[in-house]
């Protein structure tokens, strides 16, 4: 692999939207609302289980209150990994919220009872969000994405969600599994963003994956060590990697060592597995000195 543009998988949801985001076609008024766009490797590609999955989410209603297992619990159930995730908010209606952790610490018995009678909606800590916010939700965190949002979700690549409450929608709940893996306490922000270099901000590190946000022009190549793959997620502006133009509404999976050019005005997320920021940018001048 050198550079591969990931394929869109569009998922209709009753809580989705008709008006989307630049780079996506709006849904006709008489069409089913679009809730998620997954970015996956082409079927013909050899790598069948990448560590990270990128999605765009478009919400007009609250999503279910849910929780995901961590790596150890997921592996005990035959899965390769658990599911921690992060959200980059692109657009938010006034008053939009995301439920993240509980308003107070409770035990698992109270969590189950609250899920059964619906009072979990009042126990969940609904945090106001706006465009530009970045949130990290480690596995075990009880959470729910609210209405009126467009966001990018970066997550460990596993389809393993335990729904605790779904507002009466006719979908299966997973109370036994969900209560067992939940950490029903207050959410503690663990990912402090910091500037790694001018125009390069680390949004999340110290967990299963790193997310950076790049906003400076660049010409050269980059190296990801020790893991060699990075997901490039342009939000705005343009650039080029491995001779291929990159632009918003799409995602590219890229090997280290590829030539990268980012034009002025670029705004791009970069995600890769691991717990430490370890992408090295190498300019042509630096290459000449190596």
C-alpha positions as CSV (number, residue, x, y, z in Angstrom):
1,X,0.0,0.0,0.0
2,X,1.1,3.6,-0.7
3,X,-2.0,5.8,-0.9
4,X,-5.6,4.6,-1.0
5,X,-8.7,6.7,-1.0
6,X,-11.3,5.0,1.3
7,X,-14.7,4.0,0.0
8,X,-17.9,5.6,1.4
9,X,-20.5,3.4,3.0
10,X,-23.7,5.5,3.5
11,X,-26.0,4.4,6.4
12,X,-29.6,5.7,6.6
13,X,-30.8,6.4,10.1
14,X,-34.1,7.7,11.5
15,X,-32.2,10.2,13.5
16,X,-30.1,11.3,10.4
17,X,-30.3,14.5,8.4
18,X,-31.2,15.7,4.9
19,X,-28.9,18.7,4.9
20,X,-25.3,17.5,5.2
21,X,-21.9,19.0,4.9
22,X,-19.7,20.3,2.1
23,X,-18.3,17.3,0.2
24,X,-21.6,15.4,0.6
25,X,-24.7,15.6,-1.5
26,X,-27.8,16.7,0.5
27,X,-30.6,14.1,0.7
28,X,-33.8,15.0,-1.2
29,X,-36.7,16.0,1.1
30,X,-38.6,12.7,0.3
31,X,-35.5,10.5,0.8
32,X,-34.5,8.6,3.9
33,X,-32.3,10.7,6.2
34,X,-28.6,9.9,6.2
35,X,-27.1,9.3,9.6
36,X,-23.6,8.0,9.0
37,X,-20.9,7.7,6.3
38,X,-18.3,5.1,7.0
39,X,-14.9,5.2,5.2
40,X,-13.7,1.7,4.4
41,X,-11.0,0.0,2.4
42,X,-12.0,-1.2,-1.1
43,X,-13.1,-4.8,-1.1
44,X,-10.1,-5.7,-3.3
45,X,-7.6,-4.4,-0.8
46,X,-5.5,-6.8,1.2
47,X,-5.8,-5.3,4.7
48,X,-9.1,-6.5,6.1
49,X,-9.0,-5.3,9.6
50,X,-7.4,-1.8,10.0
51,X,-7.1,-0.6,13.6
52,X,-9.1,2.7,13.0
53,X,-12.4,3.5,11.5
54,X,-13.5,7.0,10.4
55,X,-17.1,8.1,10.1
56,X,-19.1,11.3,9.5
57,X,-22.3,11.5,11.6
58,X,-25.3,13.7,10.9
59,X,-27.9,13.9,13.6
60,X,-31.4,15.4,13.9
61,X,-32.3,13.5,17.1
62,X,-30.5,12.0,20.0
63,X,-28.7,8.7,19.5
64,X,-29.1,5.9,21.9
65,X,-27.4,6.0,25.3
66,X,-24.7,3.4,24.9
67,X,-21.3,2.1,26.1
68,X,-18.4,0.1,24.5
69,X,-16.1,-2.4,26.0
70,X,-12.4,-1.9,26.4
71,X,-9.7,-4.1,24.7
72,X,-9.5,-6.7,27.5
73,X,-13.3,-7.2,27.7
74,X,-13.8,-7.3,24.0
75,X,-11.0,-9.8,23.5
76,X,-12.6,-12.0,26.2
77,X,-15.7,-12.0,23.9
78,X,-13.7,-13.0,20.8
79,X,-13.1,-9.5,19.3
80,X,-9.7,-8.2,18.4
81,X,-10.1,-4.9,20.2
82,X,-12.5,-2.7,22.2
83,X,-13.9,0.6,21.2
84,X,-12.7,4.0,22.3
85,X,-13.7,6.9,20.1
86,X,-13.2,10.6,19.6
87,X,-15.4,13.3,18.0
88,X,-14.4,16.4,16.1
89,X,-17.5,18.7,16.0
90,X,-17.9,20.4,12.6
91,X,-21.3,22.1,13.1
92,X,-23.7,22.4,15.9
93,X,-27.1,23.9,16.3
94,X,-27.5,26.3,19.3
95,X,-28.0,24.3,22.4
96,X,-26.6,21.0,20.9
97,X,-25.2,18.6,23.5
98,X,-23.3,15.3,23.9
99,X,-24.0,13.1,26.9
100,X,-20.7,12.0,28.3
101,X,-20.4,10.2,31.7
102,X,-22.9,10.5,34.5
103,X,-23.8,13.6,36.5
104,X,-22.7,11.8,39.7
105,X,-21.1,8.4,40.4
106,X,-23.6,5.6,40.7
107,X,-23.2,1.8,41.0
108,X,-24.1,-0.7,38.3
109,X,-27.4,-1.7,40.0
110,X,-28.6,2.0,39.8
111,X,-27.4,2.2,36.2
112,X,-29.4,-0.8,35.2
113,X,-32.5,0.4,37.0
114,X,-32.2,3.9,35.4
115,X,-31.8,2.3,31.9
116,X,-34.9,0.2,32.5
117,X,-37.1,3.1,33.6
118,X,-35.7,5.8,31.3
119,X,-34.3,8.0,34.1
120,X,-30.9,7.4,32.7
121,X,-31.5,10.4,30.4
122,X,-31.5,12.6,33.5
123,X,-28.5,11.0,35.0
124,X,-26.4,11.4,31.9
125,X,-24.2,14.5,31.9
126,X,-25.3,16.4,28.7
127,X,-22.4,18.7,27.8
128,X,-23.0,21.7,25.5
129,X,-20.8,21.5,22.3
130,X,-20.1,23.8,19.5
131,X,-18.1,23.8,16.2
132,X,-14.4,23.2,16.8
133,X,-14.8,21.2,20.0
134,X,-13.0,17.9,20.3
135,X,-14.0,15.2,22.7
136,X,-12.5,11.8,23.6
137,X,-14.7,9.0,24.9
138,X,-12.7,6.1,26.3
139,X,-14.2,2.6,26.3
140,X,-16.5,2.1,29.3
141,X,-17.9,5.7,29.2
142,X,-21.7,5.9,29.1
143,X,-22.5,8.4,26.3
144,X,-24.9,9.6,23.7
145,X,-24.5,11.9,20.8
146,X,-27.2,14.6,20.8
147,X,-29.3,16.2,18.1
148,X,-28.3,18.9,15.7
149,X,-24.7,17.9,15.1
150,X,-22.4,17.2,12.2
151,X,-19.2,15.6,13.4
152,X,-16.2,13.3,12.5
153,X,-15.9,10.2,14.6
154,X,-12.5,8.5,14.9
155,X,-12.8,5.1,16.6
156,X,-11.1,1.8,17.2
157,X,-12.4,-0.4,14.3
158,X,-14.9,-2.7,15.8
159,X,-18.7,-2.9,15.5
160,X,-19.4,-3.5,19.2
161,X,-22.0,-1.3,20.8
162,X,-24.1,-2.0,23.9
163,X,-27.3,0.1,23.9
164,X,-28.6,0.9,27.4
165,X,-31.6,3.1,26.4
166,X,-33.1,4.1,23.0
167,X,-36.1,6.4,23.7
168,X,-38.6,3.6,22.8
169,X,-37.2,3.0,19.4
170,X,-37.8,-0.7,18.3
171,X,-34.2,-1.8,18.6
172,X,-32.5,-4.4,20.8
173,X,-31.0,-3.3,24.1
174,X,-28.0,-4.9,25.7
175,X,-28.4,-4.3,29.4
176,X,-26.4,-7.3,30.7
177,X,-23.4,-6.6,28.6
178,X,-23.6,-2.8,28.8
179,X,-23.9,-2.6,32.6
180,X,-21.1,-5.1,33.0
181,X,-18.6,-3.0,31.0
182,X,-19.8,0.5,32.0
183,X,-17.8,2.8,34.3
184,X,-20.8,4.7,35.6
185,X,-19.0,7.7,37.0
186,X,-18.4,11.3,36.1
187,X,-16.4,11.9,32.9
188,X,-12.9,13.0,33.4
189,X,-11.2,14.8,30.4
190,X,-7.9,12.9,29.9
191,X,-6.8,14.3,26.5
192,X,-5.2,17.7,26.9
193,X,-4.5,19.2,23.5
194,X,-1.1,20.8,22.9
195,X,0.8,22.3,20.0
196,X,3.5,19.9,18.7
197,X,4.8,22.4,16.1
198,X,3.4,25.6,14.4
199,X,0.2,24.6,12.7
200,X,0.2,21.1,14.2
201,X,-2.0,20.5,17.3
202,X,-2.3,17.1,19.1
203,X,-5.9,16.7,20.0
204,X,-5.7,13.2,21.6
205,X,-2.8,11.0,22.7
206,X,-2.1,8.6,25.5
207,X,-4.7,6.0,24.5
208,X,-5.3,3.6,21.6
209,X,-4.9,6.2,18.8
210,X,-3.6,9.7,18.2
211,X,-5.4,12.5,16.5
212,X,-3.7,15.6,15.3
213,X,-5.1,18.7,13.6
214,X,-3.0,20.3,10.9
215,X,-3.5,23.9,9.7
216,X,-0.2,24.9,8.1
217,X,1.0,24.5,4.5
218,X,3.7,21.9,4.1
219,X,5.7,20.3,1.3
220,X,7.8,17.2,1.9
221,X,7.2,13.7,3.2
222,X,6.1,12.3,6.5
223,X,7.1,9.3,8.6
224,X,4.9,7.4,11.1
225,X,6.9,5.3,13.5
226,X,6.7,2.5,14.5
227,X,3.3,2.0,12.8
228,X,3.4,2.9,9.2
229,X,-0.2,3.9,8.4
230,X,-2.0,7.2,8.9
231,X,-5.5,8.3,8.1
232,X,-5.7,11.8,6.5
233,X,-9.1,13.5,7.0
234,X,-9.2,16.9,5.2
235,X,-11.9,19.2,6.6
236,X,-11.1,22.2,4.4
237,X,-8.6,23.4,1.9
238,X,-6.6,21.2,-0.5
239,X,-3.4,19.3,-0.7
240,X,-1.7,16.3,-2.4
241,X,-0.3,13.1,-1.2
242,X,1.6,10.6,-3.3
243,X,0.6,12.6,-6.4
244,X,-3.2,12.4,-5.6
245,X,-5.3,15.4,-4.7
246,X,-6.9,15.4,-1.3
247,X,-10.0,17.4,-0.3
248,X,-12.9,17.5,2.2
249,X,-15.5,14.9,2.5
250,X,-13.1,12.0,1.9
251,X,-10.5,10.0,3.8
252,X,-7.1,8.6,2.7
253,X,-5.0,5.8,4.2
254,X,-1.4,6.5,3.6
255,X,2.0,4.8,4.1
256,X,4.9,6.5,5.7
257,X,7.4,8.1,3.4
258,X,4.8,9.4,0.9
259,X,5.3,12.9,-0.4
260,X,2.8,15.3,1.1
261,X,1.9,18.8,0.0
262,X,-0.6,20.9,2.0
263,X,-1.8,24.2,0.5
264,X,-2.4,27.4,2.5
265,X,-5.8,27.2,4.1
266,X,-5.6,23.5,4.8
267,X,-7.5,22.1,7.8
268,X,-7.0,18.4,8.2
269,X,-7.2,15.7,10.9
270,X,-4.5,13.0,11.0
271,X,-5.1,9.8,12.9
272,X,-2.9,6.8,13.6
273,X,-2.7,3.9,16.0
274,X,-0.6,4.2,19.2
275,X,-0.4,6.2,22.3
276,X,2.2,8.8,21.4
277,X,2.4,11.5,18.8
278,X,5.1,10.1,16.5
279,X,4.6,11.5,13.0
280,X,7.8,13.2,11.7
281,X,7.4,15.7,8.9
282,X,10.5,15.9,6.6
283,X,11.0,18.8,4.2
284,X,12.8,18.3,0.9
285,X,15.7,20.3,2.4
286,X,15.9,17.9,5.4
287,X,15.7,14.9,3.0
288,X,18.7,16.3,1.2
289,X,20.7,16.3,4.4
290,X,19.8,12.7,5.4
